[in-house]
Amino acid sequence: MMLLNPKKYSREHADSRSRELVEKTIAFFEQKGLRRIKEDDQSMVWYEDFLTFIREEQIFADLLTPAAYGEGAPGRRWDMWRLSEFNEVLAFYGLCYWYAWQVTILGLGPIWMGDNEAAKKKTAELLAAGGIFAFGLSEKTHGADLYSSEMTLTPQADGTFRANGSKYYIGNGNCAALVSTFAKIAGTGEYVFFVVDPQVPQYECVKKIDTSGVRQAYVAEYALHDYPITAVDILSRGELAWNSSLNTINIGKFELGCASIGICTHAFYEALNHASGRNLYGRFVTDFPHVQRLFTEAYARLTAMKLFAMRAADYMRAASDDDRRYLLFNPIVKMKVTGQGEKVIALLHEVIAAKGYEQDTYFEMALRDIGMLPKLEGTEHVNMALIIKFVRNYFFEPLDYPEIPRRSEAGDDSYLFHQKTGGLAGISFPHYRQVYKDVEAANVLIFLEQIELFRRLLIEAPPTAEQTKNIDYMLAAGQLFTLIVYGQLILENIKIYGTDADLLEQICAFLIRDFSAFALQMILAYENTPEQESLYSTMIKKPGKDTGGFGRVWSEQVFSLRDQYRMND
């Protein structure tokens, strides 16, 4: 089964230690129970029990230490296959726990990407001691605008530096073992990454920033006041420091999509259990046709989210200087998968209704937290601006690559710490039609028709000079391109996993409807040339006539999940 079920955990692992890490994590949360998780959430209790668990079981140490620094512990490696699942598992139980993990990954990025070997060895020791980490990039006035960073390192006569400035919205900023901090060197403006210790007196944790979601997490504002920095604290300078900031976010973006999958999966079980046991007007809620439609669409969208994210992980693991396709797929995991997560929760909320607001449900947390993920690590607009850079080569400059299989084997994905940067518009892709070969499913072919019409628009009626300058117009059109790429990786993974043909049709049905909605939006909200208007109109299509597939998916795949998972109280 594609969806995570902690009570029937069955995912394939490359080694026994990887399975043990997940099973112990599941056991920790199931023993804690939903009632205690909710009490801690409502009281904003700092999750000391969780941090104790990861320290005692060496969870973060094994998962987040690259093999080169995991001396004496052969299972330690940076393996994106198992990291993707661990994101999902933590968010399945609570986004606050995932957040401690997420910002630790971000904080580790500049360390593993830097050229300070002593700092790397120290970091491995701190992870083994149970340490968590933080990423000091954004600032209160400028957000994540790196060009405007005001944190400064001032050179001293003895060759050391003094750090001054503040950072804002920094997770784990209260107790991180080290905080990777981005700054500029006074007088030259050279970029620099260095680490600071929150226990040093010159580090001030100014305040906790209370947020509506991830209540138990500590989102900090911190300030440095003449904090002494020596060569042992500096991770990188110049171009390497700049690249480390961008490449860390390249990895961090991926984690958010996986977290959305975890939240939606738990909420799905809870909503289905509730609806299937609730009788209204002499009928169970799940007997109503509109409820069956809502659940089946939520299931199709959730399965597609997971298929896409897992396939994107394959491309991350296969990445090299000659194959950087992951740089298109990662922002789509960030933007599209998290956005789909909001849709899934909205569909489920239509069914669960008022029950979803009750404070003793997981769903209440899901409602509150799911909307945070599209807004972290760059908004939808920031990620879309990246995505549209790939349009030309995706459609018009195909390049053959060896086929990428499922990458579930054990391995250390060290390339991610040495990523080539820049040149996004020059990244190539195989011909987009390859994934549609030998596929005859009706809705797949309708979706392909829509894709061909979009390509035709790019040839016969491309954006005018005025439209190109209108960022709002380009971002809206980019939604159509994003959906095309989304469909590609979903179809690739459907073939790898042998996904049921009926479910494939349901997935393509919502892809067709979404594509039609985006095309209609281009007509209703923007000024187009007559040729563009005509082509957008022809993109509006209906899915093929259902021949019983919906009913089979509902009865055999969706309704059969009732009471299959219920979290321990």
C-alpha positions in Angstrom: 0.0 0.0 0.0 1.3 3.5 -0.9 0.1 5.3 2.2 1.9 5.0 5.5 0.2 2.9 8.1 2.2 2.8 11.4 0.1 -0.2 12.7 1.0 -2.2 9.6 4.4 -0.7 8.7 5.8 -2.4 5.6 8.1 -0.1 3.6 11.1 -1.7 2.0 14.5 -0.7 3.5 18.0 -1.2 2.3 19.2 -2.3 5.7 17.9 -3.3 9.1 19.2 -0.2 10.9 17.1 2.1 8.6 14.0 0.1 9.4 14.8 0.1 13.1 15.1 3.9 13.1 11.6 4.3 11.7 10.0 1.6 13.9 11.5 3.1 17.1 10.2 6.5 16.1 6.7 5.1 15.4 6.8 3.3 18.8 7.8 6.5 20.6 4.8 8.4 19.3 2.3 5.6 19.6 3.3 5.1 23.2 3.1 8.8 23.8 -0.4 8.7 22.4 -2.7 11.3 20.7 -4.1 12.7 23.9 -0.6 13.6 25.3 0.5 15.0 21.9 -2.6 17.3 21.9 -2.1 18.3 25.5 1.5 19.3 24.8 0.5 21.1 21.6 -2.2 23.1 23.4 0.1 24.0 26.3 3.0 24.8 24.0 5.2 22.4 25.9 8.8 22.2 24.8 9.3 18.7 23.4 12.1 17.6 25.7 10.9 14.0 25.6 11.3 13.9 21.8 14.8 15.4 22.0 15.8 12.9 24.7 14.5 10.1 22.4 16.5 11.2 19.4 19.6 11.5 21.6 19.3 8.1 23.2 18.4 6.3 20.0 20.9 8.3 17.9 18.2 9.1 15.4 19.5 12.4 14.0 23.1 11.2 14.3 22.5 8.2 12.0 20.2 9.9 9.5 22.0 13.2 9.2 25.7 12.4 9.4 27.4 11.9 6.0 29.3 8.6 5.8 32.7 10.3 5.7 32.1 11.6 9.2 30.3 8.6 10.7 33.4 6.9 12.1 32.6 3.8 14.1 28.9 3.9 13.0 28.6 2.2 9.6 24.9 2.9 9.2 25.4 6.7 9.2 24.9 8.3 5.9 23.0 11.1 4.2 20.5 9.0 2.2 17.6 11.0 0.6 15.5 7.8 0.2 15.2 7.3 3.9 15.2 11.0 4.8 12.2 11.6 2.6 10.2 9.0 4.6 11.4 10.2 7.9 10.0 13.7 7.1 6.7 12.0 6.4 6.7 9.9 9.7 7.5 12.9 11.9 4.8 15.1 10.3 2.3 12.2 10.6 2.5 12.7 14.3 3.0 16.5 14.5 4.5 19.2 12.5 6.3 20.6 15.5 8.5 17.4 15.7 9.2 17.6 12.0 10.2 21.3 12.4 13.0 20.4 14.8 14.3 18.0 12.2 13.8 20.4 9.2 15.7 23.3 10.7 18.4 20.9 11.9 18.8 19.8 8.2 19.0 23.5 7.2 21.5 24.2 9.9 23.7 21.3 8.8 23.7 22.3 5.2 26.3 25.1 5.3 28.5 22.9 7.6 28.6 19.9 5.3 28.9 22.1 2.2 31.7 24.3 3.7 35.4 23.7 3.6 36.1 23.6 7.4 36.9 20.0 8.2 37.3 20.7 11.9 33.8 22.1 12.0 32.5 19.0 10.3 34.1 16.6 12.7 32.8 18.7 15.6 29.3 18.6 14.2 29.4 14.8 13.9 30.3 14.6 17.6 27.5 17.1 18.5 25.0 15.0 16.5 26.1 11.9 18.3 25.6 13.7 21.6 22.0 14.4 20.5 22.4 18.0 19.3 20.0 19.8 17.1 21.0 22.7 14.8 19.7 26.0 13.4 20.0 28.0 10.2 20.5 31.7 10.7 19.7 33.2 7.3 16.5 35.3 7.4 16.3 38.8 9.0 13.3 40.7 10.4 13.5 43.5 7.9 14.7 41.7 4.8 13.4 38.1 5.2 15.6 35.8 3.1 16.9 38.6 0.8 20.6 37.6 1.0 21.7 40.7 -0.8 20.4 42.9 2.0 21.7 40.9 4.9 22.8 43.2 7.8 24.6 40.6 10.0 28.3 41.7 9.9 31.7 40.2 10.7 34.2 43.0 11.5 37.9 42.1 11.1 40.1 42.7 14.2 43.8 43.5 14.4 44.7 40.0 15.6 43.0 38.3 12.6 39.8 37.4 14.4 36.3 38.9 13.9 33.5 40.3 15.9 29.9 39.4 14.8 27.1 41.9 15.2 23.5 41.8 14.0 20.3 39.8 14.4 18.4 37.0 12.7 14.7 36.4 12.8 12.4 33.4 12.5 15.1 30.9 13.3 13.9 27.5 14.5 15.9 25.8 17.3 17.5 29.2 18.0 17.1 28.7 21.7 19.1 25.5 22.2 20.9 24.5 19.0 24.3 23.0 19.4 25.4 25.3 16.7 23.7 28.0 14.6 25.0 28.4 11.0 24.8 32.1 10.4 25.0 34.0 7.1 26.6 37.4 7.1 28.8 39.9 5.2 32.4 40.9 6.1 32.6 44.6 6.9 34.5 46.7 4.4 34.4 44.2 1.6 30.8 42.9 1.6 32.2 39.4 1.1 29.6 36.7 2.0 30.5 34.4 4.9 28.9 31.5 6.8 30.1 30.9 10.4 28.8 29.0 13.4 27.8 30.3 16.8 27.0 28.7 20.1 23.8 29.9 21.8 25.5 29.2 25.2 28.2 32.0 24.6 27.3 35.2 26.5 27.5 37.3 23.3 24.6 35.3 21.8 21.3 36.8 22.9 18.1 34.8 22.3 15.9 37.9 22.1 12.5 36.2 22.1 10.3 33.3 21.1 8.1 34.1 18.1 4.7 32.5 18.8 3.1 31.0 15.8 -0.4 29.6 15.2 1.1 26.3 14.1 4.1 24.2 15.3 3.3 25.6 18.8 5.8 23.5 20.7 8.7 24.5 18.5 10.9 27.5 19.4 11.0 30.0 16.6 13.6 32.6 17.7 14.9 36.0 17.1 18.6 36.1 18.1 21.2 38.8 18.2 25.0 38.7 18.3 26.8 41.4 20.3 30.5 41.5 19.5 30.4 37.7 19.3 34.1 36.6 18.9 34.7 34.6 15.7 37.9 32.8 14.8 39.0 30.7 11.8 37.7 27.6 13.5 34.1 29.1 13.4 34.1 30.1 9.7 32.5 27.6 7.4 32.9 29.3 4.0 33.5 32.6 2.4 32.7 34.3 -0.9 31.1 32.2 -3.7 31.1 29.1 -1.5 29.1 30.8 1.2 26.6 32.2 -1.3 26.2 28.8 -2.9 25.9 27.1 0.4 22.9 29.2 1.2 21.1 28.4 -2.1 22.1 24.7 -2.1 20.9 24.2 1.5 17.5 25.6 0.5 17.5 23.3 -2.5 17.6 20.3 -0.1 15.3 21.9 2.5 12.6 22.6 0.0 12.1 18.9 -0.6 11.4 18.2 3.0 8.2 20.3 3.1 6.4 18.3 0.5 7.1 15.1 2.4 5.8 16.7 5.6 2.5 17.6 3.8 2.1 13.9 2.8 2.5 12.8 6.5 -0.1 15.3 7.7 -2.6 14.4 5.0 -2.2 10.7 5.5 -3.0 10.9 9.3 -5.9 13.3 8.6 -7.2 10.9 5.9 -7.4 8.0 8.3 -9.1 10.0 11.0 -11.7 11.5 8.7 -12.5 8.2 7.1 -12.8 6.5 10.5 -15.1 9.2 11.7 -17.3 9.3 8.6 -17.7 5.6 8.3 -18.9 5.3 11.8 -21.3 8.2 11.8 -25.0 7.6 10.9 -27.2 10.4 9.6 -30.8 10.1 8.6 -30.6 6.4 8.6 -27.5 6.2 6.4 -23.8 6.1 7.2 -22.0 9.2 6.0 -19.8 7.2 3.7 -23.0 5.9 1.9 -23.6 9.4 0.4 -22.3 9.7 -3.2 -20.8 13.2 -2.6 -18.8 11.9 0.4 -17.5 9.0 -1.7 -16.4 11.5 -4.3 -14.7 13.7 -1.8 -12.8 10.8 -0.2 -11.8 9.3 -3.6 -10.5 12.6 -4.9 -8.6 13.2 -1.7 -7.1 9.7 -1.9 -6.1 10.2 -5.6 -4.5 13.5 -4.9 -2.6 12.2 -1.8 -1.3 9.2 -3.7 -0.2 11.4 -6.5 1.6 13.7 -4.0 3.6 10.7 -2.7 4.3 9.3 -6.2 5.8 12.6 -7.2 7.8 13.2 -4.1 9.3 9.7 -4.1 10.2 10.0 -7.8 11.8 13.4 -7.2 13.9 11.7 -4.5 15.2 9.3 -7.1 16.4 12.2 -9.2 18.1 13.9 -6.3 20.0 10.7 -5.6 21.0 10.4 -9.3 22.1 14.0 -9.5 25.5 15.0 -10.9 26.9 18.0 -12.7 25.6 16.4 -15.9 22.1 15.7 -14.6 20.6 18.5 -12.6 16.9 17.8 -13.4 16.2 17.7 -9.7 16.5 21.5 -9.6 13.2 21.6 -11.5 11.5 18.8 -9.5 12.5 20.0 -6.1 10.7 23.4 -6.2 7.7 21.5 -7.6 7.8 19.3 -4.5 7.9 22.4 -2.4 5.2 24.4 -4.3 2.9 21.8 -5.8 3.0 19.0 -3.3 2.4 21.3 -0.4 -0.4 23.1 -2.3 -2.0 19.8 -3.1 -1.8 19.0 0.7 -4.0 22.0 1.3 -6.5 20.7 -1.2 -6.5 17.3 0.3 -7.2 18.7 3.8 -9.9 20.9 2.4 -11.7 17.9 0.7 -11.5 15.9 3.9 -12.8 18.9 5.9 -15.9 19.0 3.7 -16.7 15.6 5.1 -15.5 15.8 8.7 -16.9 19.4 9.1 -17.2 20.6 12.7 -15.4 17.5 14.1 -12.2 18.8 12.5 -12.2 21.8 14.9 -12.4 19.7 18.1 -9.3 20.0 20.2 -8.9 16.2 20.8 -8.5 15.4 17.1 -5.3 15.2 15.0 -7.4 16.9 12.3 -7.4 20.2 14.2 -3.6 20.3 14.0 -3.7 19.4 10.4 -6.1 22.2 9.5 -3.9 24.7 11.3 -0.5 23.4 10.1 -1.0 22.4 6.5 -1.1 26.0 5.2 2.2 26.8 6.7 4.2 24.5 4.4 3.6 26.3 1.1 4.7 29.5 2.8 8.1 28.2 4.2 11.4 28.1 2.3 10.1 30.5 -0.4 6.5 31.3 -1.3 4.7 29.8 -4.3 5.6 32.8 -6.4 9.4 32.5 -5.6 9.4 28.9 -6.6 7.3 29.5 -9.7 9.8 32.1 -10.8 12.4 29.4 -10.7 10.3 26.8 -12.4 9.4 28.8 -15.5 13.2 29.1 -16.3 13.1 25.5 -17.4 10.2 25.8 -20.0 12.2 26.2 -23.2 14.6 23.2 -22.7 11.8 21.0 -21.3 9.8 21.3 -24.5 12.3 22.2 -27.2 15.8 20.9 -26.4 15.5 17.3 -25.5 18.6 15.3 -24.5 18.8 11.6 -23.9 19.7 10.4 -20.4 20.0 6.8 -19.0 16.7 5.8 -17.4 16.6 6.5 -13.7 15.4 3.5 -11.7 13.9 3.6 -8.2 16.8 4.6 -6.0 16.0 2.8 -2.7 19.5 1.3 -2.2 21.7 2.3 0.7 24.0 5.2 -0.3 25.5 8.4 0.7 24.2 11.3 -1.4 27.3 13.4 -1.1 26.8 15.2 -4.4 24.2 17.4 -2.7 27.0 19.0 -0.6 28.9 19.8 -3.8 26.1 20.9 -6.1 26.9 22.8 -9.2 25.1 26.2 -9.2 23.7 28.6 -11.7 22.8 27.9 -15.3 19.2 26.7 -14.7 18.0 27.7 -18.2 20.7 25.3 -19.6 19.5 22.2 -17.8 18.2 19.6 -20.3 15.5 16.9 -20.1 14.5 13.9 -22.2 11.6 14.3 -24.6 8.5 14.8 -22.5 6.5 12.4 -24.6 8.6 9.4 -23.5 6.5 8.7 -20.4 3.4 8.5 -22.5 4.7 5.7 -24.8 2.5 2.5 -24.7 0.0 4.2 -22.4 -3.6 4.0 -23.7 -5.6 4.9 -20.6 -8.3 7.4 -21.7 -7.6 10.1 -19.2 -3.9 9.9 -19.8 -4.4 10.6 -23.5 -6.7 13.5 -22.7 -4.1 15.0 -20.5 -1.5 14.5 -23.2 -3.8 16.5 -25.6 -3.8 19.4 -23.2 0.0 19.2 -23.0 0.4 19.3 -26.8 -1.9 22.3 -26.9 0.2 24.1 -24.4 3.3 23.4 -26.4 1.5 24.6 -29.5 0.7 27.8 -27.7 4.4 28.3 -27.0 5.2 27.9 -30.7 2.3 29.7 -32.4 1.3 32.3 -29.8 4.1 32.7 -27.2 3.8 35.5 -24.5 4.2 38.9 -26.0 7.0 41.3 -24.9 4.5 43.1 -22.7 3.1 39.8 -21.2 6.7 38.6 -20.5 7.3 41.7 -18.4 4.1 41.0 -16.4 5.3 38.7 -13.7 1.7 38.0 -12.6 0.9 36.7 -16.1 4.0 34.6 -16.4 3.4 33.0 -12.9 -0.2 32.1 -13.8 0.9 30.5 -17.1 3.6 28.7 -15.2 0.9 26.8 -13.3 0.1 24.9 -16.6 3.8 24.0 -17.1 4.1 22.9 -13.4 1.1 20.6 -13.8 2.7 19.0 -16.9 5.9 18.2 -15.0 3.9 17.0 -12.0 2.1 14.6 -14.3 5.3 13.3 -15.8 6.9 12.1 -12.6 3.6 10.7 -11.3 3.3 8.6 -14.5 6.9 7.5 -14.2 6.4 6.3 -10.7 3.1 4.6 -11.5 5.0 2.5 -13.9 7.7 1.7 -11.4 5.2 0.8 -8.6 2.6 -0.9 -10.9 -0.2 1.4 -9.6 -3.7 0.2 -10.3 -5.1 1.3 -13.7 -8.4 2.6 -12.1 -6.4 4.8 -9.7 -4.3 6.1 -12.6 -7.5 7.2 -14.3 -8.7 9.0 -11.2 -5.4 10.8 -10.8 -5.4 11.9 -14.5 -9.0 13.0 -14.1 -8.1 15.6 -11.5 -5.0 16.6 -13.5 -7.3 17.3 -16.5 -9.7 19.3 -14.3 -6.9 21.3 -12.8 -5.3 22.0 -16.2 -8.7 23.2 -17.5 -9.2 25.4 -14.5 -5.8 27.0 -15.0 -6.5 27.6 -18.7 -9.8 29.1 -17.8 -8.1 31.4 -15.3 -5.8 32.6 -18.1 -8.8 33.6 -20.1 -10.8 35.2 -17.3 -8.1 37.1 -15.5 -5.6 38.2 -18.1 -5.4 40.0 -21.5 -4.5 37.6 -24.3 -4.0 37.8 -28.0 -6.9 36.2 -30.0 -4.6 33.3 -30.9 -3.8 32.7 -27.2 -7.4 33.0 -26.2 -8.4 30.4 -28.7 -5.7 28.0 -27.6 -6.4 28.4 -23.9 -10.1 27.7 -24.8 -9.2 24.4 -26.5 -7.2 23.3 -23.4 -10.4 23.2 -21.4 -11.4 19.5 -21.4 -13.5 17.1 -19.4 -12.1 13.7 -18.1 -13.3 10.7 -20.1 -16.5 8.9 -19.2 -16.1 6.7 -16.1 -16.6 3.0 -16.7 -16.8 1.9 -13.2 -13.3 2.8 -12.1 -14.4 5.3 -9.6 -16.6 2.7 -7.8 -13.8 0.2 -7.7 -11.3 2.7 -6.3 -13.8 3.8 -3.7 -14.7 0.3 -2.5 -11.4 -1.5 -3.0 -8.9 1.1 -2.1 -10.5 3.9 -0.1 -13.4 2.5 1.9 -11.3 -0.6 2.7 -8.9 1.7 4.7 -11.6 2.4 7.4 -10.4 1.4 10.9 -7.1 0.3 9.4 -5.2 2.9 11.5 -6.3 4.7 14.6 -3.6 6.3 16.8 -3.2 5.1 20.3 -5.1 7.3 22.8 
